[in-house]
């Protein structure tokens, strides 16, 4: 058995998901005296709405540990990373690689972990990057499922999987079908179907495991299924089968991962929910028949259901849909598995399997499972890894050259990745409409109507924030509104002062354009938007004015309106931003850094004002 190595596992499922091959293999290596870092699934497709519970669970797992790392059992640690979605974006891939490697290297320094083996169940570009950059001696790809056929969104993984087949030092496949695909890229592929921890199930069977109360309460016979209730389950077949067999209880043990309303409505179908893996033998002890009700598809034809061997290890007869892998197994082991093509045949097979079987047939089930014992399977895989390690170390005199080449290659990839991210960010920010799309919620404009006063905010608010910015345009717009007769009074608000008070300059500009000085009121104390609103509202209250046209920058109006609603709710404010501003001279295609900074400042200011209770 492989011993004394540090193994990094890049898993296709999370550690605390339904117990399957990835957990079993890595737990076995840890028990044998290796140290294992198990990295939870980093994704093979973009997330969807239905993945929100899994994302919340990942966040919870990240918080359970220290920066996502936790010690799960002797010799085995689990890392639940937070990664960016969109696994086939070059920019996202570069960012994720940098984030993950940074975290992994810090953890490895803290624990003295020096990885010698990288074992991946994922063939994604990110998984390939991690294998390359960790500088291990031997890499293993265990092709445990048909990712290309798993969903339309995951089909893009085909190219990187082909590269993984070619580049890995060892390739294992879970079925002959997946092995055939791997052999299109290399000759030396080893087939290792999933297995069963036979000793554990035999102990439960021989000792007579206690059937859990929720299962014991069901009227028999019980046809049971263990595993996730996902979209690969043929629920229509199960519904029709349950209707045909009203005297049989159908017990489904596992988490619900898809809509199952049709099943819930049947009186003899019982959804028992997820149960700990350690309790699995007790539940199987309460079954009379084990079910494999998967839809027949390219994806399911190439997966080997580990529950098949678990059922057989507990001496259960098995009824399955017509999956290619299961059909081939049934032909090699006659009498152990009944394969059915439709609901009628499925129901007939269950009814037949529930009857007592001859002792020789029962014994044949256990013997069929014995050939798939997990410990023996893991031992054989470990031997192949040992041989590969020994060969790599025998060539150790030249090993430093390959390691140095890998380091330079990794550094070059990181440099290219950082450059790609930087270039993408530059193009998005400065050469696309995205900044203006993001700024649109800051705008607010309302139809003009007659009011008591025109209130003009200056001091650079809503633009650069610098004194002298934009007040000329605001005064010019206010003069137009005044001349058009929309209001008989103007209020200029700004506490900015250099050689002259800014509001005095604004007044002089308005008077030079024909506005009588008697129509203008100056407010020269405001140092913020909150002050602008507070002091302007005080002037209006003193003068008996109730309504106002508010003039400011287009991207300042949202904040101004929120502050008016909180500080001066009695003012009937009509928001009329300047129709054009030199600072925000938008070509609507790209923005300057000063404009982006002003937009970000507005969003930050709104958040700050809400926190202070000003908005």
C-alpha positions in Angstrom: 0.0 0.0 0.0 1.2 3.5 -0.8 2.6 5.1 2.4 4.4 8.2 3.5 3.4 10.5 0.7 1.7 13.9 0.7 -1.2 13.7 -1.8 -3.3 16.7 -3.1 -6.7 15.6 -4.3 -8.7 17.8 -6.6 -12.1 16.4 -6.2 -15.2 16.5 -8.4 -17.5 16.5 -5.3 -17.4 18.0 -1.9 -16.1 16.0 1.0 -19.4 16.1 2.9 -21.5 15.3 -0.2 -22.9 11.8 -0.7 -20.0 9.4 0.1 -18.5 8.2 -3.2 -15.3 7.1 -4.7 -13.3 10.3 -4.2 -13.9 10.3 -0.4 -13.3 6.5 -0.2 -10.0 6.6 -2.1 -8.6 9.5 -0.2 -9.8 8.3 3.2 -8.1 4.9 2.4 -4.8 6.6 1.6 -4.9 8.7 4.7 -5.6 5.6 6.9 -2.6 3.8 5.2 -0.2 6.5 6.5 -0.2 9.2 3.8 -1.2 12.8 4.3 -4.0 14.0 2.1 -5.3 17.5 1.3 -8.8 17.0 -0.2 -9.9 20.1 -2.3 -13.7 20.3 -2.7 -15.2 20.7 -6.1 -14.1 23.9 -7.9 -16.8 23.5 -10.6 -17.1 22.1 -14.1 -19.8 24.5 -15.4 -21.1 28.0 -14.6 -23.4 28.1 -11.6 -27.2 28.3 -12.0 -30.0 29.5 -9.7 -30.6 26.0 -8.5 -27.0 25.9 -7.2 -27.7 28.6 -4.6 -28.1 26.1 -1.8 -24.8 24.5 -2.7 -23.1 27.9 -2.8 -24.5 28.7 0.7 -23.2 25.4 1.9 -19.8 26.1 0.4 -19.7 29.4 2.3 -20.7 27.6 5.5 -17.9 25.1 4.9 -15.4 27.8 4.3 -16.3 29.5 7.6 -16.1 26.1 9.4 -12.3 26.0 8.9 -9.4 28.4 9.0 -9.6 30.3 5.7 -11.4 27.3 4.2 -9.1 24.6 5.6 -10.1 22.1 8.3 -8.7 18.9 9.7 -11.3 16.3 9.0 -9.7 13.1 10.3 -6.2 11.8 11.1 -4.0 12.4 8.1 -6.7 14.2 6.0 -7.5 17.8 5.6 -10.3 19.4 3.6 -10.1 22.7 1.7 -13.4 24.3 0.7 -12.2 27.2 -1.6 -14.3 30.2 -2.7 -13.7 30.6 -6.4 -15.1 32.8 -9.1 -17.6 31.2 -11.5 -17.2 30.8 -15.2 -14.5 28.1 -15.3 -13.7 28.5 -19.0 -13.0 32.3 -18.9 -9.3 32.9 -19.2 -9.4 35.9 -17.0 -11.4 34.1 -14.3 -9.2 31.0 -14.6 -6.1 33.2 -14.0 -7.6 34.9 -11.0 -8.8 31.6 -9.5 -5.4 30.0 -10.1 -3.6 32.9 -8.3 -6.1 32.8 -5.4 -6.0 29.0 -4.9 -2.2 28.7 -5.2 -1.7 31.6 -2.8 -3.9 29.9 -0.2 -2.5 26.4 -0.8 1.1 27.5 -0.5 0.4 29.3 2.8 -1.3 26.2 4.2 1.5 24.0 3.0 4.1 26.2 4.7 2.1 26.2 7.9 1.8 22.4 7.9 5.0 21.3 6.3 3.0 19.6 3.6 5.2 18.9 0.5 3.0 17.4 -2.2 4.5 14.5 -4.1 1.3 13.2 -5.8 -1.5 15.3 -7.4 -4.7 13.2 -7.8 -7.5 14.9 -9.7 -11.0 13.8 -10.4 -11.6 17.0 -12.4 -10.2 17.6 -15.9 -11.0 21.4 -15.9 -8.4 24.0 -17.0 -8.1 25.2 -13.4 -7.4 21.6 -12.1 -4.7 21.3 -14.8 -3.2 24.6 -13.7 -3.0 23.4 -10.1 -1.4 20.1 -11.0 1.2 21.9 -13.1 2.0 24.6 -10.6 2.2 22.5 -7.4 5.4 20.8 -8.7 4.5 17.2 -7.8 6.4 14.1 -8.8 3.4 12.1 -10.1 0.0 13.2 -11.4 -3.1 10.9 -11.5 -6.3 11.6 -13.3 -9.2 9.3 -12.2 -11.9 9.7 -14.8 -14.9 9.0 -12.5 -17.7 10.3 -14.7 -18.6 11.6 -18.2 -18.3 15.3 -17.6 -18.8 16.1 -21.3 -22.2 14.4 -21.3 -23.3 15.5 -17.8 -24.8 18.8 -19.0 -24.7 21.2 -22.0 -22.9 23.8 -19.9 -20.1 21.3 -19.1 -19.3 20.3 -22.7 -16.5 22.8 -23.0 -14.5 20.6 -20.6 -13.8 18.1 -23.4 -10.7 19.9 -24.7 -9.0 20.2 -21.3 -10.0 16.6 -20.5 -8.2 15.5 -23.7 -5.1 17.4 -22.5 -5.4 15.8 -19.0 -5.6 12.3 -20.6 -2.3 13.1 -22.5 -0.4 14.8 -19.7 -1.2 12.8 -16.6 1.4 10.3 -15.5 -1.4 7.8 -14.7 -4.9 7.6 -16.0 -7.6 5.5 -14.3 -11.2 5.2 -15.6 -14.3 4.0 -13.8 -15.7 2.1 -16.8 -14.7 0.5 -20.0 -16.6 3.2 -22.0 -14.6 6.0 -20.3 -11.4 4.0 -20.7 -12.1 3.7 -24.5 -12.4 7.5 -24.7 -9.2 7.9 -22.8 -7.4 5.5 -25.1 -8.0 7.9 -28.0 -5.3 10.0 -26.4 -3.0 7.4 -24.7 -2.6 3.6 -24.6 -1.9 3.0 -20.9 -5.3 3.4 -19.2 -6.3 1.4 -16.2 -9.9 0.5 -15.4 -10.9 0.8 -11.8 -14.7 0.6 -11.3 -16.0 1.9 -7.9 -16.1 -0.7 -5.1 -17.5 -1.5 -1.7 -16.0 -1.6 1.7 -16.9 -5.2 2.0 -15.6 -5.8 5.5 -17.9 -3.1 6.9 -21.0 -4.4 5.1 -20.2 -8.0 6.0 -19.9 -7.1 9.7 -23.3 -5.4 9.6 -24.8 -8.4 7.7 -23.4 -11.1 9.9 -24.1 -9.3 13.2 -27.6 -8.4 12.1 -27.7 -4.7 11.8 -30.5 -2.8 13.6 -32.9 -1.5 11.0 -33.6 2.2 11.7 -37.1 3.0 13.1 -38.2 5.1 10.2 -37.6 2.2 7.8 -38.9 -0.4 10.2 -42.2 1.3 10.3 -42.9 0.8 6.6 -45.1 -2.1 5.5 -43.1 -4.6 3.6 -41.7 -5.6 1.3 -39.4 -2.6 0.9 -37.7 -1.7 -2.4 -35.0 0.8 -1.5 -32.7 3.3 -3.2 -29.7 5.1 -1.6 -28.2 8.2 -3.2 -29.1 11.6 -4.4 -32.5 12.3 -5.9 -31.1 14.2 -8.9 -32.2 14.8 -12.4 -30.7 11.5 -13.6 -33.3 9.6 -11.6 -36.1 8.4 -13.8 -38.9 9.7 -11.6 -41.6 8.9 -14.2 -40.5 5.2 -14.2 -40.6 5.2 -10.4 -44.0 6.8 -10.3 -45.5 4.3 -12.7 -43.7 1.4 -10.9 -45.1 2.5 -7.5 -48.6 2.7 -8.9 -48.3 -0.9 -10.3 -47.0 -2.2 -6.9 -49.3 -0.6 -4.2 -48.3 -3.3 -1.7 -44.5 -2.5 -2.0 -43.0 0.4 0.0 -40.5 2.4 -1.9 -37.9 3.9 0.4 -35.7 6.6 -1.1 -32.7 7.5 1.2 -30.7 10.5 0.1 -30.8 14.3 -0.4 -33.5 15.8 -2.7 -31.7 17.6 -5.5 -34.5 18.0 -8.1 -38.3 18.4 -8.2 -40.0 15.2 -6.8 -43.6 16.4 -6.3 -44.9 13.4 -8.4 -43.2 11.0 -6.1 -44.2 12.8 -2.9 -47.9 12.4 -3.9 -47.8 8.6 -3.8 -48.8 6.8 -0.5 -46.3 4.0 -0.9 -43.3 6.2 -1.8 -41.3 7.4 1.2 -38.6 10.1 0.9 -36.4 9.6 4.0 -33.9 12.3 3.3 -30.1 12.2 3.7 -28.6 9.9 6.2 -25.0 9.5 7.4 -22.8 7.2 5.4 -22.0 5.2 8.5 -25.7 4.3 8.8 -26.0 2.9 5.2 -25.6 -0.8 6.2 -28.5 -0.4 8.7 -30.8 1.0 6.0 -29.8 -1.6 3.5 -30.6 -4.3 6.1 -34.2 -3.1 6.0 -34.5 -3.4 2.2 -35.8 -6.5 0.4 -34.7 -5.2 -3.0 -32.1 -2.6 -4.1 -33.0 -0.2 -6.9 -30.9 1.6 -9.5 -33.6 3.7 -11.3 -31.3 5.9 -13.5 -32.4 7.4 -16.8 -30.6 5.7 -19.7 -28.4 8.4 -21.4 -24.8 8.8 -22.5 -23.8 10.1 -19.1 -25.4 7.3 -17.1 -24.2 4.6 -19.5 -20.6 5.3 -18.5 -21.0 5.5 -14.7 -20.6 2.6 -12.4 -23.1 2.9 -9.5 -21.3 2.0 -6.3 -24.6 1.2 -4.7 -24.7 -1.9 -7.0 -21.9 -3.5 -4.9 -23.3 -2.2 -1.6 -26.7 -3.8 -2.3 -25.0 -7.1 -3.3 -22.7 -7.0 -0.2 -25.9 -7.0 1.9 -27.2 -10.0 -0.1 -29.9 -7.9 -1.7 -31.3 -8.6 -5.2 -30.9 -5.6 -7.5 -33.3 -4.2 -10.1 -31.8 -1.6 -12.5 -32.8 0.3 -15.6 -31.0 -0.8 -18.8 -27.7 0.9 -18.2 -24.8 -0.4 -20.4 -22.4 -0.9 -17.4 -25.0 -2.6 -15.3 -26.2 -4.8 -18.1 -22.6 -6.0 -18.8 -22.1 -6.7 -15.1 -25.4 -8.7 -15.0 -24.1 -10.8 -18.0 -20.9 -11.6 -16.1 -22.8 -12.4 -12.9 -26.0 -14.2 -13.9 -28.8 -14.1 -11.3 -27.5 -11.1 -9.3 -29.1 -8.2 -11.2 -32.4 -7.8 -13.1 -32.3 -5.3 -15.9 -35.6 -3.7 -17.0 -36.3 -1.5 -20.0 -39.7 0.0 -18.9 -41.9 0.5 -15.9 -43.9 -2.7 -16.5 -40.7 -4.8 -16.6 -39.2 -2.9 -13.6 -42.3 -3.6 -11.5 -42.3 -7.3 -12.6 -38.6 -7.6 -11.7 -39.2 -6.0 -8.2 -42.1 -8.4 -7.5 -39.9 -11.4 -8.5 -36.9 -10.2 -6.6 -38.9 -9.6 -3.3 -39.6 -13.4 -3.1 -37.2 -15.6 -1.1 -34.2 -16.8 -3.2 -32.3 -20.0 -3.0 -29.2 -19.9 -0.8 -26.8 -20.4 -3.7 -28.3 -17.3 -5.4 -27.9 -15.2 -2.3 -24.3 -16.4 -1.9 -23.6 -15.5 -5.6 -24.6 -11.8 -4.8 -21.9 -11.5 -2.1 -19.3 -13.3 -4.3 -20.1 -10.8 -7.1 -19.5 -7.9 -4.7 -16.3 -9.5 -3.3 -14.5 -8.9 -6.6 -15.1 -5.2 -6.1 -13.7 -4.7 -2.6 -12.5 -1.0 -2.2 -9.4 -1.7 -0.1 -8.1 -4.1 -2.7 -8.9 -1.6 -5.5 -7.2 1.2 -3.7 -4.2 -1.0 -2.9 -3.8 -1.7 -6.6 -4.1 1.9 -7.6 -1.5 2.8 -4.9 0.9 0.2 -6.3 0.8 1.9 -9.7 1.5 5.3 -8.1 4.4 3.7 -6.2 5.9 2.4 -9.4 5.5 5.8 -11.1 7.1 7.5 -8.1 10.0 5.1 -8.0 10.6 5.6 -11.7 10.5 9.4 -11.3 12.9 9.2 -8.4 15.2 6.8 -10.2 15.6 9.5 -12.8 16.2 12.0 -10.0 19.5 13.2 -11.4 17.6 14.9 -14.2 14.5 15.6 -12.1 15.7 19.1 -11.2 15.6 20.1 -14.9 11.9 19.1 -15.2 11.1 20.9 -12.0 12.8 24.1 -13.0 11.1 23.9 -16.4 7.8 23.6 -14.7 8.5 26.5 -12.4 9.4 28.7 -15.3 6.4 27.5 -17.2 4.1 28.2 -14.3 5.7 31.7 -13.8 5.1 32.4 -17.5 1.5 31.3 -17.2 0.9 33.5 -14.2 2.5 36.5 -16.0 0.2 35.9 -19.0 -2.8 35.4 -16.7 -2.1 38.7 -14.8 -1.6 40.5 -18.1 -4.9 39.0 -19.5 -6.8 40.1 -16.4 -5.3 43.5 -16.5 -6.0 44.0 -20.2 -9.6 42.7 -19.8 -10.2 45.1 -16.9 -8.7 48.0 -18.8 -10.8 47.3 -21.9 -14.0 46.8 -19.9 -13.5 49.9 -17.9 -12.2 52.3 -20.5 -13.5 51.0 -23.8 -17.0 49.6 -23.2 -20.3 51.2 -22.0 -20.1 49.2 -18.7 -19.2 52.2 -16.5 -22.2 54.2 -17.8 -24.5 51.2 -17.4 -23.2 50.7 -13.9 -23.8 54.5 -13.2 -27.3 54.6 -14.6 -29.1 53.9 -11.2 -27.4 57.1 -9.9 -29.4 59.3 -12.3 -32.8 60.8 -11.5 -34.7 63.3 -13.6 -38.3 64.5 -13.4 -40.5 66.6 -15.7 -40.3 70.4 -15.1 -43.1 72.2 -13.3 -43.6 75.5 -11.6 -42.1 75.7 -8.1 -41.1 78.3 -5.5 -37.4 78.2 -6.0 -34.5 76.8 -7.9 -31.9 75.2 -5.6 -28.4 74.8 -7.1 -25.8 72.5 -5.3 -22.2 73.4 -6.1 -18.8 72.6 -4.5 -18.1 69.8 -7.0 -20.6 67.4 -5.6 -21.5 64.6 -7.9 -18.4 65.1 -10.1 -14.8 65.4 -9.2 -15.6 66.6 -5.7 -13.2 69.5 -6.3 -14.1 73.1 -5.8 -14.9 75.0 -9.0 -16.0 71.9 -10.8 -19.2 72.2 -12.7 -20.8 75.2 -11.0 -20.8 77.3 -14.2 -22.9 74.7 -16.0 -25.3 74.5 -13.1 -25.7 78.3 -12.9 -26.3 78.4 -16.6 -29.0 75.7 -16.4 -30.6 77.5 -13.4 -30.6 80.8 -15.4 -32.4 79.1 -18.3 -35.0 77.6 -15.8 -35.5 81.1 -14.2 -35.9 82.8 -17.6 -38.4 80.2 -18.6 -40.5 81.1 -15.6 -40.3 77.8 -13.7 -39.5 79.6 -10.4 -39.1 83.3 -9.2 -36.2 82.6 -6.8 -32.7 80.9 -6.8 -30.8 79.4 -3.9 -27.0 78.9 -4.5 -25.6 76.4 -2.0 -21.8 75.8 -1.5 -19.4 76.3 1.4 -16.4 76.3 -0.9 -14.1 79.3 -0.7 -10.8 80.2 -2.3 -10.1 83.9 -3.1 -13.8 84.4 -3.3 -16.8 82.4 -2.0 -18.0 80.1 -4.7 -21.6 81.2 -4.2 -20.6 84.8 -4.6 -19.0 84.0 -8.0 -22.2 82.1 -8.9 -24.3 85.1 -8.0 -22.1 87.5 -10.0 -22.4 85.2 -13.0 -26.2 85.0 -12.7 -26.5 88.8 -12.3 -24.3 89.4 -15.3 -26.8 87.3 -17.3 -29.7 89.5 -16.2 -31.0 87.7 -13.1 -31.8 90.4 -10.4 -29.8 90.1 -7.3 -33.0 90.3 -5.2 -34.0 87.0 -6.7 -30.9 85.2 -5.4 -30.3 83.8 -1.9 -26.8 82.5 -1.0 -26.0 79.6 1.3 -22.3 79.5 2.1 -21.9 77.0 5.0 -22.5 73.6 3.3 -19.6 71.2 3.3 -21.5 68.1 2.1 -24.6 67.1 0.3 -26.3 66.6 3.7 -25.4 70.2 4.5 -26.6 71.4 1.1 -30.0 69.9 1.8 -30.2 70.9 5.4 -29.3 74.5 5.0 -31.3 75.0 1.7 -34.4 73.5 3.4 -33.9 75.9 6.3 -33.8 78.9 3.9 -36.9 77.6 2.1 -38.7 77.2 5.5 -37.7 80.7 6.5 -39.0 82.2 3.2 -42.2 80.1 3.2 -41.2 78.2 0.1 -42.5 74.6 -0.2 -41.3 73.4 -3.6 -38.0 73.5 -5.5 -36.2 72.5 -8.7 -33.0 70.8 -7.5 -30.0 71.4 -9.9 -26.8 69.3 -9.6 -24.8 66.8 -11.5 -26.7 64.0 -13.3 -25.0 61.3 -11.2 -25.5 63.2 -8.0 -29.3 63.3 -8.1 -29.9 59.8 -6.6 -28.0 60.8 -3.4 -29.6 64.2 -3.3 -33.1 62.7 -3.5 -32.3 60.1 -0.8 -31.1 62.9 1.5 -34.1 65.1 0.9 -36.4 62.2 1.8 -34.6 61.7 5.1 -33.6 65.3 6.2 -36.2 67.5 4.5 -39.3 65.3 3.7 -41.5 68.4 3.7 -39.8 69.9 0.7 -41.5 69.1 -2.6 -38.3 68.5 -4.6 -38.2 68.1 -8.4 -34.9 66.7 -9.6 -33.6 68.5 -12.7 -30.0 67.7 -13.3 -28.0 69.8 -15.8 -28.6 68.5 -19.3 -24.9 68.5 -20.2 -21.6 68.6 -18.1 -18.1 68.8 -19.4 -16.9 66.5 -16.6 -19.3 63.7 -17.7 -19.0 64.3 -21.4 -20.1 60.8 -22.2 -19.3 59.2 -25.5 -21.2 56.3 -23.8 -18.3 54.1 -24.9 -15.6 54.0 -22.3 -14.9 56.4 -19.4 -11.9 58.2 -18.0 -10.4 57.2 -14.6 -11.6 60.5 -13.1 -15.2 59.7 -14.2 -15.0 56.1 -12.9 -13.6 57.4 -9.6 -16.5 59.9 -9.4 -19.1 57.1 -10.0 -17.5 54.9 -7.4 -17.4 57.8 -5.0 -21.2 58.3 -5.4 -22.0 54.7 -4.6 -19.7 54.8 -1.6 -21.2 58.1 -0.5 -24.7 56.6 -0.6 -23.6 53.6 1.5 -21.9 56.0 4.0 -24.9 58.3 4.2 -27.2 55.4 4.8 -24.9 54.2 7.6 -24.9 57.7 9.1 -28.7 58.0 8.8 -28.6 60.9 6.4 -30.3 59.0 3.6 
